[in-house]
């Protein structure tokens, strides 16, 4: 229904200003109340109406300012001596003492107290009244409580411009200190005011860092020397390596020369087991792995280029991000790369080509963490793209177990040092996941939202109970995991062994089938070749090439036809999924 | 004099006793079987502790008095026998 109002106006009157005029109010409609309508309604009796007569109150939150505390000690001198005796003079003190001893009162009191003391000592020796009973009996499994994690402490970056906490390292003895490397990993985003400092925090004092490390370029990775807890080595954003001695202060003791260092930020830094305790190696996205002796940082002792074609060409090299080294296997180490490939290397190989032993590919993005299971060194965990995968050294084609694809990118991960099937991962949405692979494989056992910004690094303390996670704004949160997740359950080792073996076997079977199918295809192709060979003894390479090409296309077409048939079948049967035949290892 | 020596020797010879310190009411160590610095440290620390313990006991019941004080820790036990004037304290290793 259109409502249209037509009016006519002279052309010359277009565009004139509006001439408003006042007029008094007019009543357009006056509807009087109609009492007869009241019969449509029912009166309500009684009616509940709530009223409150209370004073208006408002809610306010107040947080007191951080109380800065400092510990100070006072040393007392010997006192209590009477005025004429000088405590430092032996003669006077001896004289005083002799005088006291001659006092009769003294003798009586001593004898009396002596007997009292003897009585108590004998009592102690007779029965240990403070003895712990039932000490050896372990408390029954309190496994009923759900796993939980509690935040113990938060260490914030004291600078105004916040940098990411990229790497954490616990102090090797007792873990009372935590070294955190701060840097900004955003490409060319670091402003001039951004401080280069990294800190060592004492767990008792979250207000002020224990020690400030001042490198010439922000530190991307930082590690305590497990043998000497005063030495730390750090990899810088500009590719240099620096080492500190905490007894000498915040300036690095030595810095590697720029010409021989990496060309990209040093993402991985690990100490090696050696007699001198001064060897370490570093990896960076420029594709090199360098070995250093910190006594002489002017040039690396050894280099290795991460080129999987084993030619040592730097252009083909893959950028290395994660390094893994297990002290029990000193000649082998693993490198996780930016391209999603894990490379295992042997340090003691004769030629550089032999140094690279094998590769494992399976991730779609850079591998941010690489860790061997402390109980099963043959199995290792890789964290990258949106999944975490567990691999076995024996199956090179694919991982044996993996988590589902998450909504957020996974940034770091590590195994628990106490329970063989538990590992931790951090994600870009600020959550820390605890996975118990024996218990549940499709979801983490515990997912804790640590903070709103992405978490970048994770480090478990050696006792397996405390975890430090570093976030994008430089906040390091210390969490304590509930006891269920850090005490070894009964039979867990056996169950974990069985699980890993079972998965490895499954992968091996899949691999074998894979190989069989490939072999079959090859023999089919070869079968055709043999017929041709009977006719002509020698074939020219061009003809061979043409024949091979033809066969190749035939195989492809056969596959396509098979797929179409399968697709048609699936359309007829709605339930089934179309796909390649089993055995082709489709990754989910 | 000899009895004093004998008493102290007897206590010292008991199993597990690490040392004995005799302190007078002003807190000055009179006799000690351990080195000076340890003696001074123990004497200084124990003095205020004994005062506090004694005043606690007497606060609760003025007729009562402190007879013996034992401080048991993980590694050893400190036993204090407070007297009117000198007080003897010994420390014994726990089993």
Interface residues (C-beta under 8 A of the other chain):
Chain A: X76 X78 X79 X80 X81 X82 X96 X97 X100 X101 X102 X105 X106 X107 X109 X110 X111 X112 X113 X114 X115 X116 X117 X118 X120 X121 X122 X124 X125 X128 X130
Chain B: X1 X3 X4 X7 X8 X10 X11 X14 X15 X16 X17 X22 X24 X26 X27 X28 X30 X31 X40 X44 X47 X67 X68 X70 X72 X77 X79 X81 X83 X84 X85 X86 X87 X88 X90 X92 X94 X95
